Amino acid sequence: MISKEKVRNQVKSRFYYLFWGIATFSVVAGQVYVGTGYRKMSDAFHRVMDAAVIELERSFDNNFYY
């Protein structure tokens, strides 16, 4: 009788998993960083636009009283 042992096709070292773990974490951390920056920029833009709308409304209202 011939005994067959299961042959592993790929032998991956711990460095393989370490590399891909660090790479995955780096991509996720980068996405969080960019998303946070975008949110801050968006909030600042909305504050500027809201202030501009208030100033325009004030000057628009004042023109009718003269």
CHARMM internal coordinates of N, CA and C (Angstrom, degrees):
IC EDIT
DIST 1 N 1 CA 1.4477
DIST 1 CA 1 C 1.5276
ANGL 1 N 1 CA 1 C 108.41
DIST 1 C 2 N 1.3196
ANGL 1 CA 1 C 2 N 115.82
DIHE 1 N 1 CA 1 C 2 N 136.86
DIST 2 N 2 CA 1.4533
ANGL 1 C 2 N 2 CA 121.16
DIHE 1 CA 1 C 2 N 2 CA -179.38
DIST 2 CA 2 C 1.5226
ANGL 2 N 2 CA 2 C 107.93
DIHE 1 C 2 N 2 CA 2 C -98.20
DIST 2 C 3 N 1.3122
ANGL 2 CA 2 C 3 N 115.65
DIHE 2 N 2 CA 2 C 3 N 124.00
DIST 3 N 3 CA 1.4642
ANGL 2 C 3 N 3 CA 118.31
DIHE 2 CA 2 C 3 N 3 CA 178.21
DIST 3 CA 3 C 1.5238
ANGL 3 N 3 CA 3 C 108.91
DIHE 2 C 3 N 3 CA 3 C -93.22
DIST 3 C 4 N 1.3006
ANGL 3 CA 3 C 4 N 114.22
DIHE 3 N 3 CA 3 C 4 N 133.33
DIST 4 N 4 CA 1.4547
ANGL 3 C 4 N 4 CA 119.42
DIHE 3 CA 3 C 4 N 4 CA 179.25
DIST 4 CA 4 C 1.5245
ANGL 4 N 4 CA 4 C 108.73
DIHE 3 C 4 N 4 CA 4 C -108.61
DIST 4 C 5 N 1.2915
ANGL 4 CA 4 C 5 N 115.24
DIHE 4 N 4 CA 4 C 5 N 128.29
DIST 5 N 5 CA 1.4438
ANGL 4 C 5 N 5 CA 119.55
DIHE 4 CA 4 C 5 N 5 CA 174.96
DIST 5 CA 5 C 1.5263
ANGL 5 N 5 CA 5 C 108.38
DIHE 4 C 5 N 5 CA 5 C -99.51
DIST 5 C 6 N 1.2875
ANGL 5 CA 5 C 6 N 113.81
DIHE 5 N 5 CA 5 C 6 N 146.32
DIST 6 N 6 CA 1.4607
ANGL 5 C 6 N 6 CA 118.10
DIHE 5 CA 5 C 6 N 6 CA 178.90
DIST 6 CA 6 C 1.5267
ANGL 6 N 6 CA 6 C 108.42
DIHE 5 C 6 N 6 CA 6 C -70.69
DIST 6 C 7 N 1.3166
ANGL 6 CA 6 C 7 N 115.38
DIHE 6 N 6 CA 6 C 7 N 124.89
DIST 7 N 7 CA 1.4512
ANGL 6 C 7 N 7 CA 120.83
DIHE 6 CA 6 C 7 N 7 CA -179.02
DIST 7 CA 7 C 1.5251
ANGL 7 N 7 CA 7 C 108.16
DIHE 6 C 7 N 7 CA 7 C -97.88
DIST 7 C 8 N 1.3164
ANGL 7 CA 7 C 8 N 116.11
DIHE 7 N 7 CA 7 C 8 N 127.89
DIST 8 N 8 CA 1.4651
ANGL 7 C 8 N 8 CA 119.80
DIHE 7 CA 7 C 8 N 8 CA 177.99
DIST 8 CA 8 C 1.5146
ANGL 8 N 8 CA 8 C 108.37
DIHE 7 C 8 N 8 CA 8 C -77.83
DIST 8 C 9 N 1.3304
ANGL 8 CA 8 C 9 N 115.22
DIHE 8 N 8 CA 8 C 9 N 128.46
DIST 9 N 9 CA 1.4539
ANGL 8 C 9 N 9 CA 119.41
DIHE 8 CA 8 C 9 N 9 CA -179.30
DIST 9 CA 9 C 1.5195
ANGL 9 N 9 CA 9 C 111.94
DIHE 8 C 9 N 9 CA 9 C -75.82
DIST 9 C 10 N 1.3035
ANGL 9 CA 9 C 10 N 116.16
DIHE 9 N 9 CA 9 C 10 N -39.86
DIST 10 N 10 CA 1.4557
ANGL 9 C 10 N 10 CA 119.95
DIHE 9 CA 9 C 10 N 10 CA -178.00
DIST 10 CA 10 C 1.5160
ANGL 10 N 10 CA 10 C 108.60
DIHE 9 C 10 N 10 CA 10 C -129.27
DIST 10 C 11 N 1.2802
ANGL 10 CA 10 C 11 N 115.18
DIHE 10 N 10 CA 10 C 11 N 131.34
DIST 11 N 11 CA 1.4525
ANGL 10 C 11 N 11 CA 120.49
DIHE 10 CA 10 C 11 N 11 CA 176.16
DIST 11 CA 11 C 1.5220
ANGL 11 N 11 CA 11 C 106.66
DIHE 10 C 11 N 11 CA 11 C -111.07
DIST 11 C 12 N 1.2924
ANGL 11 CA 11 C 12 N 115.82
DIHE 11 N 11 CA 11 C 12 N 113.66
DIST 12 N 12 CA 1.4545
ANGL 11 C 12 N 12 CA 120.62
DIHE 11 CA 11 C 12 N 12 CA -177.27
DIST 12 CA 12 C 1.5190
ANGL 12 N 12 CA 12 C 108.84
DIHE 11 C 12 N 12 CA 12 C -106.23
DIST 12 C 13 N 1.3103
ANGL 12 CA 12 C 13 N 114.46
DIHE 12 N 12 CA 12 C 13 N 134.29
DIST 13 N 13 CA 1.4534
ANGL 12 C 13 N 13 CA 118.30
DIHE 12 CA 12 C 13 N 13 CA 179.19
DIST 13 CA 13 C 1.5236
ANGL 13 N 13 CA 13 C 109.07
DIHE 12 C 13 N 13 CA 13 C -85.79
DIST 13 C 14 N 1.3015
ANGL 13 CA 13 C 14 N 115.42
DIHE 13 N 13 CA 13 C 14 N 172.61
DIST 14 N 14 CA 1.4589
ANGL 13 C 14 N 14 CA 119.45
DIHE 13 CA 13 C 14 N 14 CA 179.38
DIST 14 CA 14 C 1.5197
ANGL 14 N 14 CA 14 C 110.84
DIHE 13 C 14 N 14 CA 14 C -66.82
DIST 14 C 15 N 1.3386
ANGL 14 CA 14 C 15 N 117.33
DIHE 14 N 14 CA 14 C 15 N -25.07
DIST 15 N 15 CA 1.4603
ANGL 14 C 15 N 15 CA 120.53
DIHE 14 CA 14 C 15 N 15 CA 178.89
DIST 15 CA 15 C 1.5294
ANGL 15 N 15 CA 15 C 111.29
DIHE 14 C 15 N 15 CA 15 C -66.60
DIST 15 C 16 N 1.3234
ANGL 15 CA 15 C 16 N 117.04
DIHE 15 N 15 CA 15 C 16 N -30.60
DIST 16 N 16 CA 1.4683
ANGL 15 C 16 N 16 CA 121.09
DIHE 15 CA 15 C 16 N 16 CA 176.21
DIST 16 CA 16 C 1.5247
ANGL 16 N 16 CA 16 C 109.88
DIHE 15 C 16 N 16 CA 16 C -60.77
DIST 16 C 17 N 1.3140
ANGL 16 CA 16 C 17 N 115.89
DIHE 16 N 16 CA 16 C 17 N -49.18
DIST 17 N 17 CA 1.4644
ANGL 16 C 17 N 17 CA 120.10
DIHE 16 CA 16 C 17 N 17 CA -179.07
DIST 17 CA 17 C 1.5285
ANGL 17 N 17 CA 17 C 111.12
DIHE 16 C 17 N 17 CA 17 C -70.55
DIST 17 C 18 N 1.3138
ANGL 17 CA 17 C 18 N 117.47
DIHE 17 N 17 CA 17 C 18 N -34.90
DIST 18 N 18 CA 1.4565
ANGL 17 C 18 N 18 CA 121.20
DIHE 17 CA 17 C 18 N 18 CA 176.35
DIST 18 CA 18 C 1.5268
ANGL 18 N 18 CA 18 C 110.38
DIHE 17 C 18 N 18 CA 18 C -63.93
DIST 18 C 19 N 1.3293
ANGL 18 CA 18 C 19 N 117.32
DIHE 18 N 18 CA 18 C 19 N -45.76
DIST 19 N 19 CA 1.4607
ANGL 18 C 19 N 19 CA 121.52
DIHE 18 CA 18 C 19 N 19 CA 178.83
DIST 19 CA 19 C 1.5224
ANGL 19 N 19 CA 19 C 111.20
DIHE 18 C 19 N 19 CA 19 C -59.22
DIST 19 C 20 N 1.3238
ANGL 19 CA 19 C 20 N 117.42
DIHE 19 N 19 CA 19 C 20 N -50.93
DIST 20 N 20 CA 1.4679
ANGL 19 C 20 N 20 CA 119.69
DIHE 19 CA 19 C 20 N 20 CA -176.83
DIST 20 CA 20 C 1.5246
ANGL 20 N 20 CA 20 C 112.00
DIHE 19 C 20 N 20 CA 20 C -70.57
DIST 20 C 21 N 1.3149
ANGL 20 CA 20 C 21 N 117.59
DIHE 20 N 20 CA 20 C 21 N -29.33
DIST 21 N 21 CA 1.4662
ANGL 20 C 21 N 21 CA 119.85
DIHE 20 CA 20 C 21 N 21 CA 174.91
DIST 21 CA 21 C 1.5185
ANGL 21 N 21 CA 21 C 111.07
DIHE 20 C 21 N 21 CA 21 C -66.36
DIST 21 C 22 N 1.3423
ANGL 21 CA 21 C 22 N 116.35
DIHE 21 N 21 CA 21 C 22 N -44.64
DIST 22 N 22 CA 1.4674
ANGL 21 C 22 N 22 CA 119.90
DIHE 21 CA 21 C 22 N 22 CA 178.12
DIST 22 CA 22 C 1.5207
ANGL 22 N 22 CA 22 C 110.59
DIHE 21 C 22 N 22 CA 22 C -66.11
DIST 22 C 23 N 1.3275
ANGL 22 CA 22 C 23 N 117.31
DIHE 22 N 22 CA 22 C 23 N -41.11
DIST 23 N 23 CA 1.4614
ANGL 22 C 23 N 23 CA 120.76
DIHE 22 CA 22 C 23 N 23 CA 179.42
DIST 23 CA 23 C 1.5258
ANGL 23 N 23 CA 23 C 110.98
DIHE 22 C 23 N 23 CA 23 C -62.58
DIST 23 C 24 N 1.3054
ANGL 23 CA 23 C 24 N 117.54
DIHE 23 N 23 CA 23 C 24 N -42.95
DIST 24 N 24 CA 1.4612
ANGL 23 C 24 N 24 CA 121.20
DIHE 23 CA 23 C 24 N 24 CA 179.50
DIST 24 CA 24 C 1.5189
ANGL 24 N 24 CA 24 C 111.01
DIHE 23 C 24 N 24 CA 24 C -65.00
DIST 24 C 25 N 1.3267
ANGL 24 CA 24 C 25 N 116.91
DIHE 24 N 24 CA 24 C 25 N -44.38
DIST 25 N 25 CA 1.4544
ANGL 24 C 25 N 25 CA 120.78
DIHE 24 CA 24 C 25 N 25 CA 177.91
DIST 25 CA 25 C 1.5260
ANGL 25 N 25 CA 25 C 110.95
DIHE 24 C 25 N 25 CA 25 C -61.67
DIST 25 C 26 N 1.3244
ANGL 25 CA 25 C 26 N 117.09
DIHE 25 N 25 CA 25 C 26 N -40.79
DIST 26 N 26 CA 1.4670
ANGL 25 C 26 N 26 CA 120.77
DIHE 25 CA 25 C 26 N 26 CA -179.79
DIST 26 CA 26 C 1.5221
ANGL 26 N 26 CA 26 C 111.68
DIHE 25 C 26 N 26 CA 26 C -62.71
DIST 26 C 27 N 1.3119
ANGL 26 CA 26 C 27 N 116.87
DIHE 26 N 26 CA 26 C 27 N -41.98
DIST 27 N 27 CA 1.4659
ANGL 26 C 27 N 27 CA 120.40
DIHE 26 CA 26 C 27 N 27 CA 179.54
DIST 27 CA 27 C 1.5267
ANGL 27 N 27 CA 27 C 110.47
DIHE 26 C 27 N 27 CA 27 C -65.76
DIST 27 C 28 N 1.3151
ANGL 27 CA 27 C 28 N 117.08
DIHE 27 N 27 CA 27 C 28 N -44.97
DIST 28 N 28 CA 1.4695
ANGL 27 C 28 N 28 CA 120.56
DIHE 27 CA 27 C 28 N 28 CA -179.88
DIST 28 CA 28 C 1.5220
ANGL 28 N 28 CA 28 C 110.60
DIHE 27 C 28 N 28 CA 28 C -64.96
DIST 28 C 29 N 1.3340
ANGL 28 CA 28 C 29 N 117.11
DIHE 28 N 28 CA 28 C 29 N -43.25
DIST 29 N 29 CA 1.4643
ANGL 28 C 29 N 29 CA 120.46
DIHE 28 CA 28 C 29 N 29 CA 179.24
DIST 29 CA 29 C 1.5308
ANGL 29 N 29 CA 29 C 110.54
DIHE 28 C 29 N 29 CA 29 C -63.57
DIST 29 C 30 N 1.3177
ANGL 29 CA 29 C 30 N 117.42
DIHE 29 N 29 CA 29 C 30 N -38.74
DIST 30 N 30 CA 1.4625
ANGL 29 C 30 N 30 CA 120.96
DIHE 29 CA 29 C 30 N 30 CA 177.33
DIST 30 CA 30 C 1.5072
ANGL 30 N 30 CA 30 C 112.07
DIHE 29 C 30 N 30 CA 30 C -63.93
DIST 30 C 31 N 1.3021
ANGL 30 CA 30 C 31 N 117.14
DIHE 30 N 30 CA 30 C 31 N -40.55
DIST 31 N 31 CA 1.4664
ANGL 30 C 31 N 31 CA 120.76
DIHE 30 CA 30 C 31 N 31 CA 178.71
DIST 31 CA 31 C 1.5240
ANGL 31 N 31 CA 31 C 110.86
DIHE 30 C 31 N 31 CA 31 C -65.26
DIST 31 C 32 N 1.3197
ANGL 31 CA 31 C 32 N 117.12
DIHE 31 N 31 CA 31 C 32 N -40.90
DIST 32 N 32 CA 1.4669
ANGL 31 C 32 N 32 CA 120.85
DIHE 31 CA 31 C 32 N 32 CA 178.15
DIST 32 CA 32 C 1.5279
ANGL 32 N 32 CA 32 C 109.83
DIHE 31 C 32 N 32 CA 32 C -64.40
DIST 32 C 33 N 1.3320
ANGL 32 CA 32 C 33 N 116.81
DIHE 32 N 32 CA 32 C 33 N -42.16
DIST 33 N 33 CA 1.4682
ANGL 32 C 33 N 33 CA 121.67
DIHE 32 CA 32 C 33 N 33 CA 179.81
DIST 33 CA 33 C 1.5278
ANGL 33 N 33 CA 33 C 111.01
DIHE 32 C 33 N 33 CA 33 C -62.34
DIST 33 C 34 N 1.3136
ANGL 33 CA 33 C 34 N 117.10
DIHE 33 N 33 CA 33 C 34 N -46.80
DIST 34 N 34 CA 1.4682
ANGL 33 C 34 N 34 CA 120.96
DIHE 33 CA 33 C 34 N 34 CA 179.93
DIST 34 CA 34 C 1.5192
ANGL 34 N 34 CA 34 C 110.27
DIHE 33 C 34 N 34 CA 34 C -66.36
DIST 34 C 35 N 1.3118
ANGL 34 CA 34 C 35 N 117.91
DIHE 34 N 34 CA 34 C 35 N -41.24
DIST 35 N 35 CA 1.4618
ANGL 34 C 35 N 35 CA 121.20
DIHE 34 CA 34 C 35 N 35 CA 179.03
DIST 35 CA 35 C 1.5124
ANGL 35 N 35 CA 35 C 112.18
DIHE 34 C 35 N 35 CA 35 C -63.75
DIST 35 C 36 N 1.3232
ANGL 35 CA 35 C 36 N 117.17
DIHE 35 N 35 CA 35 C 36 N -38.86
DIST 36 N 36 CA 1.4625
ANGL 35 C 36 N 36 CA 120.72
DIHE 35 CA 35 C 36 N 36 CA 177.80
DIST 36 CA 36 C 1.5188
ANGL 36 N 36 CA 36 C 111.05
DIHE 35 C 36 N 36 CA 36 C -66.39
DIST 36 C 37 N 1.3225
ANGL 36 CA 36 C 37 N 116.47
DIHE 36 N 36 CA 36 C 37 N -42.85
DIST 37 N 37 CA 1.4645
ANGL 36 C 37 N 37 CA 120.31
DIHE 36 CA 36 C 37 N 37 CA 177.73
DIST 37 CA 37 C 1.5153
ANGL 37 N 37 CA 37 C 111.94
DIHE 36 C 37 N 37 CA 37 C -63.51
DIST 37 C 38 N 1.3211
ANGL 37 CA 37 C 38 N 116.51
DIHE 37 N 37 CA 37 C 38 N -40.64
DIST 38 N 38 CA 1.4636
ANGL 37 C 38 N 38 CA 120.16
DIHE 37 CA 37 C 38 N 38 CA 178.76
DIST 38 CA 38 C 1.5269
ANGL 38 N 38 CA 38 C 110.59
DIHE 37 C 38 N 38 CA 38 C -63.85
DIST 38 C 39 N 1.3187
ANGL 38 CA 38 C 39 N 116.82
DIHE 38 N 38 CA 38 C 39 N -40.78
DIST 39 N 39 CA 1.4617
ANGL 38 C 39 N 39 CA 119.90
DIHE 38 CA 38 C 39 N 39 CA 179.89
DIST 39 CA 39 C 1.5284
ANGL 39 N 39 CA 39 C 110.88
DIHE 38 C 39 N 39 CA 39 C -64.35
DIST 39 C 40 N 1.3374
ANGL 39 CA 39 C 40 N 117.11
DIHE 39 N 39 CA 39 C 40 N -41.68
DIST 40 N 40 CA 1.4607
ANGL 39 C 40 N 40 CA 120.34
DIHE 39 CA 39 C 40 N 40 CA 178.03
DIST 40 CA 40 C 1.5234
ANGL 40 N 40 CA 40 C 110.80
DIHE 39 C 40 N 40 CA 40 C -63.58
DIST 40 C 41 N 1.3273
ANGL 40 CA 40 C 41 N 116.94
DIHE 40 N 40 CA 40 C 41 N -43.35
DIST 41 N 41 CA 1.4526
ANGL 40 C 41 N 41 CA 121.01
DIHE 40 CA 40 C 41 N 41 CA 179.50
DIST 41 CA 41 C 1.5276
ANGL 41 N 41 CA 41 C 110.56
DIHE 40 C 41 N 41 CA 41 C -63.86
DIST 41 C 42 N 1.3016
ANGL 41 CA 41 C 42 N 117.01
DIHE 41 N 41 CA 41 C 42 N -40.94
DIST 42 N 42 CA 1.4539
ANGL 41 C 42 N 42 CA 121.27
DIHE 41 CA 41 C 42 N 42 CA 179.66
DIST 42 CA 42 C 1.5280
ANGL 42 N 42 CA 42 C 110.94
DIHE 41 C 42 N 42 CA 42 C -64.72
DIST 42 C 43 N 1.3298
ANGL 42 CA 42 C 43 N 116.86
DIHE 42 N 42 CA 42 C 43 N -43.21
DIST 43 N 43 CA 1.4659
ANGL 42 C 43 N 43 CA 120.12
DIHE 42 CA 42 C 43 N 43 CA 178.47
DIST 43 CA 43 C 1.5314
ANGL 43 N 43 CA 43 C 111.10
DIHE 42 C 43 N 43 CA 43 C -62.78
DIST 43 C 44 N 1.3334
ANGL 43 CA 43 C 44 N 117.02
DIHE 43 N 43 CA 43 C 44 N -41.66
DIST 44 N 44 CA 1.4634
ANGL 43 C 44 N 44 CA 120.53
DIHE 43 CA 43 C 44 N 44 CA 179.13
DIST 44 CA 44 C 1.5260
ANGL 44 N 44 CA 44 C 110.47
DIHE 43 C 44 N 44 CA 44 C -64.41
DIST 44 C 45 N 1.3167
ANGL 44 CA 44 C 45 N 116.71
DIHE 44 N 44 CA 44 C 45 N -41.03
DIST 45 N 45 CA 1.4688
ANGL 44 C 45 N 45 CA 120.83
DIHE 44 CA 44 C 45 N 45 CA 178.86
DIST 45 CA 45 C 1.5278
ANGL 45 N 45 CA 45 C 110.50
DIHE 44 C 45 N 45 CA 45 C -63.06
DIST 45 C 46 N 1.3149
ANGL 45 CA 45 C 46 N 116.91
DIHE 45 N 45 CA 45 C 46 N -42.73
DIST 46 N 46 CA 1.4686
ANGL 45 C 46 N 46 CA 120.15
DIHE 45 CA 45 C 46 N 46 CA 179.87
DIST 46 CA 46 C 1.5277
ANGL 46 N 46 CA 46 C 111.29
DIHE 45 C 46 N 46 CA 46 C -66.15
DIST 46 C 47 N 1.3405
ANGL 46 CA 46 C 47 N 117.32
DIHE 46 N 46 CA 46 C 47 N -36.92
DIST 47 N 47 CA 1.4726
ANGL 46 C 47 N 47 CA 119.53
DIHE 46 CA 46 C 47 N 47 CA 176.42
DIST 47 CA 47 C 1.5237
ANGL 47 N 47 CA 47 C 110.80
DIHE 46 C 47 N 47 CA 47 C -62.86
DIST 47 C 48 N 1.3230
ANGL 47 CA 47 C 48 N 117.51
DIHE 47 N 47 CA 47 C 48 N -42.86
DIST 48 N 48 CA 1.4668
ANGL 47 C 48 N 48 CA 121.17
DIHE 47 CA 47 C 48 N 48 CA 179.56
DIST 48 CA 48 C 1.5242
ANGL 48 N 48 CA 48 C 109.84
DIHE 47 C 48 N 48 CA 48 C -64.40
DIST 48 C 49 N 1.3083
ANGL 48 CA 48 C 49 N 116.84
DIHE 48 N 48 CA 48 C 49 N -44.67
DIST 49 N 49 CA 1.4720
ANGL 48 C 49 N 49 CA 119.58
DIHE 48 CA 48 C 49 N 49 CA -178.30
DIST 49 CA 49 C 1.5259
ANGL 49 N 49 CA 49 C 111.00
DIHE 48 C 49 N 49 CA 49 C -67.53
DIST 49 C 50 N 1.3217
ANGL 49 CA 49 C 50 N 118.49
DIHE 49 N 49 CA 49 C 50 N -37.04
DIST 50 N 50 CA 1.4621
ANGL 49 C 50 N 50 CA 120.73
DIHE 49 CA 49 C 50 N 50 CA 177.76
DIST 50 CA 50 C 1.5223
ANGL 50 N 50 CA 50 C 110.64
DIHE 49 C 50 N 50 CA 50 C -65.28
DIST 50 C 51 N 1.3275
ANGL 50 CA 50 C 51 N 117.60
DIHE 50 N 50 CA 50 C 51 N -39.19
DIST 51 N 51 CA 1.4605
ANGL 50 C 51 N 51 CA 120.93
DIHE 50 CA 50 C 51 N 51 CA 178.49
DIST 51 CA 51 C 1.5202
ANGL 51 N 51 CA 51 C 110.14
DIHE 50 C 51 N 51 CA 51 C -66.08
DIST 51 C 52 N 1.3202
ANGL 51 CA 51 C 52 N 117.24
DIHE 51 N 51 CA 51 C 52 N -38.99
DIST 52 N 52 CA 1.4705
ANGL 51 C 52 N 52 CA 120.63
DIHE 51 CA 51 C 52 N 52 CA 179.62
DIST 52 CA 52 C 1.5204
ANGL 52 N 52 CA 52 C 110.56
DIHE 51 C 52 N 52 CA 52 C -65.75
DIST 52 C 53 N 1.3022
ANGL 52 CA 52 C 53 N 117.67
DIHE 52 N 52 CA 52 C 53 N -38.48
DIST 53 N 53 CA 1.4640
ANGL 52 C 53 N 53 CA 120.91
DIHE 52 CA 52 C 53 N 53 CA 179.68
DIST 53 CA 53 C 1.5229
ANGL 53 N 53 CA 53 C 109.98
DIHE 52 C 53 N 53 CA 53 C -66.66
DIST 53 C 54 N 1.3164
ANGL 53 CA 53 C 54 N 117.96
DIHE 53 N 53 CA 53 C 54 N -39.76
DIST 54 N 54 CA 1.4678
ANGL 53 C 54 N 54 CA 121.14
DIHE 53 CA 53 C 54 N 54 CA 179.56
DIST 54 CA 54 C 1.5241
ANGL 54 N 54 CA 54 C 109.67
DIHE 53 C 54 N 54 CA 54 C -64.40
DIST 54 C 55 N 1.3338
ANGL 54 CA 54 C 55 N 118.30
DIHE 54 N 54 CA 54 C 55 N -43.52
DIST 55 N 55 CA 1.4626
ANGL 54 C 55 N 55 CA 121.40
DIHE 54 CA 54 C 55 N 55 CA 179.82
DIST 55 CA 55 C 1.5243
ANGL 55 N 55 CA 55 C 110.54
DIHE 54 C 55 N 55 CA 55 C -64.75
DIST 55 C 56 N 1.3004
ANGL 55 CA 55 C 56 N 118.07
DIHE 55 N 55 CA 55 C 56 N -39.57
DIST 56 N 56 CA 1.4617
ANGL 55 C 56 N 56 CA 120.61
DIHE 55 CA 55 C 56 N 56 CA 178.95
DIST 56 CA 56 C 1.5252
ANGL 56 N 56 CA 56 C 110.67
DIHE 55 C 56 N 56 CA 56 C -66.11
DIST 56 C 57 N 1.3160
ANGL 56 CA 56 C 57 N 117.00
DIHE 56 N 56 CA 56 C 57 N -39.92
DIST 57 N 57 CA 1.4604
ANGL 56 C 57 N 57 CA 119.83
DIHE 56 CA 56 C 57 N 57 CA 179.21
DIST 57 CA 57 C 1.5279
ANGL 57 N 57 CA 57 C 110.73
DIHE 56 C 57 N 57 CA 57 C -65.39
DIST 57 C 58 N 1.3184
ANGL 57 CA 57 C 58 N 117.52
DIHE 57 N 57 CA 57 C 58 N -38.69
DIST 58 N 58 CA 1.4635
ANGL 57 C 58 N 58 CA 120.15
DIHE 57 CA 57 C 58 N 58 CA 178.93
DIST 58 CA 58 C 1.5212
ANGL 58 N 58 CA 58 C 111.20
DIHE 57 C 58 N 58 CA 58 C -64.50
DIST 58 C 59 N 1.3162
ANGL 58 CA 58 C 59 N 117.30
DIHE 58 N 58 CA 58 C 59 N -46.27
DIST 59 N 59 CA 1.4600
ANGL 58 C 59 N 59 CA 119.52
DIHE 58 CA 58 C 59 N 59 CA -179.00
DIST 59 CA 59 C 1.5255
ANGL 59 N 59 CA 59 C 110.38
DIHE 58 C 59 N 59 CA 59 C -68.99
DIST 59 C 60 N 1.3013
ANGL 59 CA 59 C 60 N 116.97
DIHE 59 N 59 CA 59 C 60 N -32.22
DIST 60 N 60 CA 1.4671
ANGL 59 C 60 N 60 CA 120.69
DIHE 59 CA 59 C 60 N 60 CA 178.89
DIST 60 CA 60 C 1.5417
ANGL 60 N 60 CA 60 C 109.88
DIHE 59 C 60 N 60 CA 60 C -67.84
DIST 60 C 61 N 1.3199
ANGL 60 CA 60 C 61 N 116.42
DIHE 60 N 60 CA 60 C 61 N -42.00
DIST 61 N 61 CA 1.4692
ANGL 60 C 61 N 61 CA 120.56
DIHE 60 CA 60 C 61 N 61 CA 179.60
DIST 61 CA 61 C 1.5237
ANGL 61 N 61 CA 61 C 111.59
DIHE 60 C 61 N 61 CA 61 C -68.24
DIST 61 C 62 N 1.3155
ANGL 61 CA 61 C 62 N 118.24
DIHE 61 N 61 CA 61 C 62 N -36.56
DIST 62 N 62 CA 1.4635
ANGL 61 C 62 N 62 CA 121.85
DIHE 61 CA 61 C 62 N 62 CA -177.88
DIST 62 CA 62 C 1.5273
ANGL 62 N 62 CA 62 C 112.46
DIHE 61 C 62 N 62 CA 62 C -69.11
DIST 62 C 63 N 1.2953
ANGL 62 CA 62 C 63 N 118.83
DIHE 62 N 62 CA 62 C 63 N -25.47
DIST 63 N 63 CA 1.4563
ANGL 62 C 63 N 63 CA 121.65
DIHE 62 CA 62 C 63 N 63 CA -178.37
DIST 63 CA 63 C 1.5293
ANGL 63 N 63 CA 63 C 111.78
DIHE 62 C 63 N 63 CA 63 C -68.66
DIST 63 C 64 N 1.2950
ANGL 63 CA 63 C 64 N 118.38
DIHE 63 N 63 CA 63 C 64 N -25.91
DIST 64 N 64 CA 1.4570
ANGL 63 C 64 N 64 CA 121.04
DIHE 63 CA 63 C 64 N 64 CA -177.92
DIST 64 CA 64 C 1.5311
ANGL 64 N 64 CA 64 C 113.03
DIHE 63 C 64 N 64 CA 64 C -80.18
DIST 64 C 65 N 1.3109
ANGL 64 CA 64 C 65 N 117.77
DIHE 64 N 64 CA 64 C 65 N -15.32
DIST 65 N 65 CA 1.4536
ANGL 64 C 65 N 65 CA 119.98
DIHE 64 CA 64 C 65 N 65 CA -177.67
DIST 65 CA 65 C 1.5241
ANGL 65 N 65 CA 65 C 113.25
DIHE 64 C 65 N 65 CA 65 C -88.83
DIST 65 C 66 N 1.3047
ANGL 65 CA 65 C 66 N 119.26
DIHE 65 N 65 CA 65 C 66 N -7.16
DIST 66 N 66 CA 1.4598
ANGL 65 C 66 N 66 CA 121.04
DIHE 65 CA 65 C 66 N 66 CA -177.83
DIST 66 CA 66 C 1.4807
ANGL 66 N 66 CA 66 C 111.93
DIHE 65 C 66 N 66 CA 66 C -92.22
END
COOR INIT
IC SEED 1 N 1 CA 1 C
IC BUILD
